[in-house]
Structure formats: structure tokens, C-alpha cells
Amino acid sequence: MCFVLGGRDRVSGDRQSGGGIIQGMHILWLDPFHGGSHAAVAQGYAQHSQHQITLLTMPVTGGWRWRMRGAAVSLARQLADLPYAPDLLITTDLLDLPTLLGLARRSLSADLPVVLYMHENQLTYPLPKGRSRDLSYAWSNYTSALAADAVLFNSDFHRTSFLAALPELPGRYHDYQELDLIEALVAKSYVCYPGIDLARHEPYASAIAPDPSLPPIILWNSRWDYDKQPEQFFAALEALEAQGVAFRLSMAGDYVDPQAERFAAARRRWAHCTVHWGYAADAAHYSRLLHQADVVVSTAAQEFFGISVLEAIFCGCVPVLPHRLSYPELLPPAYHAHCLYHTPAELVLRLRTTLEQISTMRHWAWRELALPYAWPQAAPRFDALLEQVAAGR
């Protein structure tokens, strides 16, 4: 656990503008699972916000299930030693917010505005075959959303899918379903896209020039896990090769078990055209891989936003993505016919067409499509929304 101060230097305290919006706030961000995209969003906002941000974090080593169970107890103890009174508290879906507020009732002001940021949820997240859903975690998401003054989702797909599925959760029980509370929850739910540190890729933008004498590079920068469906990706590659389509392969995503036989077998199968295989832990190496690639592909069954895809697009990759989940939100409608697919057969066709037209498509305005998600553009949207929550608006 640690305190990290970010944002611009400001004096803490409630200050009102002419419109009643609180400015120059001291915001406390509780991050019970400080790693990956959760850490990137919290730290990115702290660095770019106009407000003063304090991060109170816990490492990912305990696992997300234990954090949802126990982080509220640990963070409540930390709040008892807080040397100032924050103007607003924001936390994530991996915290049991009602438990925290109950345990910290003597440490926090009773009228402190509280915001819940939903990176993912445990009600609609797809499960692997053979695993049943533990609804206690979904219930924690639900009661945390009820306890917050505002609930922010990282995409409209996430917001609408969660809220649509929510009535089934209390609806499982024979009485006291309190379904009217869900209507109130809908009214305080908003979309707030996370920012991305795109600036870190700038130094490598002109470091690699494409070699037209070599086949284009297909990039996979998703996690190697069931919810990203890598088997569909490799089935598409098999179809491309059977059609005589030339390509090279860059496998730059994270993986759960690098010794898994399916993972090792795929590496052997595609060794003849692989330019990179394995998680690129070094940021500079990863950025070079993105700039070197021509096409970024997703076959995901779960994606609530899509940071890795937007990073690849910013670096010049042509996206080939499912026409589902959050992906249609990331691209303007004019690009959907060129970049989105509905079926596995359409994935193969879209990939083949993109590879054949890559010399033209790589010059499209991909960078400009990703720029609205950069932190200099995203942080003011965060600021404005949190200011309105703090002002009770």
C-alpha cells in the first residue's frame, strides 16, 4: 500500500466556480488491485488531472478474488491515518464499497461524494467451460454500485450489458427484489473512457520503416487466455496459409502459462513465419513491435474497452476486430466495413483483404483515430465528470 500524489500542485479544499462546480479538488483514488490496466488508468489520471490526486493502492499479488473479499478491511485501516479530508473518493469494481464505507465511517465525511469506476464486472464476464459463476462477486459489484453517488463505465457496451443483466441477479430470489433500485442505478451510470499513455510510443514512431519486399506482419497483443479465444485466431491463420496468403506473425500478448502444450504447439507450428513470440515486458521493445506490425487482430469473447488495440492503432496497425463488445465504439462507423467482422469466415476474408491492400491501408489516419483516447484529451473529461459529481449535479 502506498500514497502517490499526482496532478498539479493545488491547495486542497472545496472551491466553487460561478457554476457551482468544485475546482481544485483533492481526490482520493483507492485501487485495491494496482496492476495492469487498473494501475495504468489510476496513475495516468493522477499525472494529467487538473486536481490533486492521491492514490491509495494494494498490489495484485493477492489475486482479484481476495481483493474483492478483503481489500475493504485493509483500506479502511489505512483511511484511519489519512492526514487530510478528501473532496471526493473514487474506487474500482474490485472493492467491496459498502463494507469500506461501513468500516471507515469515522474516517470519512458522511457527505463525501463517492464514485465507482467499472473496469470489468463479475456478472457478465464470460467464464471458461466447466466453471460456474460465483454470484457473491457479482452481488458485490451490484451493492458497490448502489452505494456510489455515480458509477462510471469504461465503455457504453460495458454499461448497457451490465445494466441489462442486472435485474436477473436479485430476480433469482422470491421476495424483496428491490428492482426499483436498479432504475435509480441506471440514472447515475455514465460512460467515461479511460485515457491511454500514447506518448510513450512517440519516440519509436519513425524508428522502423516497412520493407515492401517482405510479407506484412500480423500482430496478436491480447492475453493468451480463454476469453481472448486464441484458437480462433490460429484457425484463421491456417485458412490464410491454405489460400497461399503470405504473412509474418508477431505474438506479443501476455500469457497465463508459457509452458502450456497448446501454447508451445502453436509456437512450433508458426515458427517459420514468426518475427516475435512472447510477452514483451520492456516498454521500448513492445512499442517497437507495435510500430513494426501492419495488422492487429482480436478474436476476443470479452473486451470492456481495448487499450492494447488502441495502442496498436496509434502505432499504425490496421485493426481487424469483432463486430461486438466495445470494438464498434472505438472506430468511427465509416471504418466498420473495413475493420470489423461478424463470423470466423468473415475474419479470414477481412484479414486476406487487409493484407492484400496493406500498402494503401497503412497510410490511413490510424493515429488520429486513437488520439482522442490519449490522456491529455481524456483527463479533462474525467475532471469535468468528477467535478459535477462533487457538486451534486
RAWOFEN-V48145 format. One record per backbone hydrogen bond with DSSP energy under -0.5 kcal/mol. CO is the residue of the C=O (numbers start at 1). NH is the residue of the N-H. If there is no record, write none. Layout:
# RAWOFEN-V48145
co	nh
CO	NH
CO	NH
This chain:
# RAWOFEN-V48145
co	nh
2	57
4	55
6	53
13	15
15	23
17	20
21	17
23	15
25	27
25	52
26	87
26	88
27	29
27	54
28	30
28	90
29	31
29	56
30	32
30	92
31	58
33	35
35	38
35	39
36	40
37	41
38	42
39	43
40	44
41	45
42	46
43	47
44	48
45	49
46	7
49	8
51	53
52	27
53	6
54	29
54	56
55	4
55	57
56	31
58	34
59	62
60	63
63	67
64	68
65	69
66	70
67	71
70	73
70	74
71	75
72	76
73	77
74	78
75	79
76	80
78	81
79	82
84	86
87	113
88	28
89	115
90	30
91	117
92	95
95	97
96	100
97	101
98	102
99	103
100	104
102	105
104	107
104	108
109	112
113	89
114	149
114	150
115	91
115	117
116	118
116	152
117	93
117	119
118	154
121	125
128	131
133	135
134	137
134	138
135	139
136	140
137	141
138	142
139	143
140	144
141	145
142	146
143	147
144	148
150	116
151	190
152	118
153	192
155	159
156	160
157	161
158	162
159	163
160	164
161	165
162	166
163	167
165	168
166	169
166	170
167	171
169	172
170	173
178	181
179	182
179	183
180	184
181	185
182	186
183	187
184	188
185	188
186	189
188	151
190	153
190	192
196	198
196	375
197	200
198	201
199	202
201	204
202	205
204	207
204	208
210	212
211	214
216	218
216	248
217	219
217	294
217	295
218	250
219	297
220	252
220	253
223	225
224	256
225	228
225	229
225	230
226	229
227	301
227	302
228	299
229	232
229	233
230	234
231	235
232	236
233	237
234	238
235	239
236	240
237	241
238	242
239	243
240	245
241	244
248	218
249	275
249	276
250	220
250	252
251	278
252	280
254	224
257	260
260	264
261	265
262	266
263	267
264	268
265	269
266	270
268	271
270	273
270	274
271	274
273	249
276	251
279	281
282	286
283	287
284	288
285	289
286	290
287	291
288	292
289	293
294	318
295	219
296	320
303	326
306	310
307	311
308	312
309	313
310	314
311	315
312	317
313	316
317	319
318	296
320	298
321	341
322	324
324	327
326	329
326	330
327	330
327	331
332	335
333	336
333	337
335	338
335	339
336	340
339	321
341	323
343	347
344	348
345	349
346	350
347	351
348	352
349	353
350	354
351	355
352	356
353	357
355	358
357	360
357	361
358	362
360	363
361	364
364	366
365	369
366	369
366	370
367	370
367	371
368	372
370	373
371	374
373	196
374	377
374	378
375	379
377	381
378	381
378	382
379	383
380	384
381	385
382	386
383	387
384	388
385	389
386	390
387	22
387	391
388	393
389	392
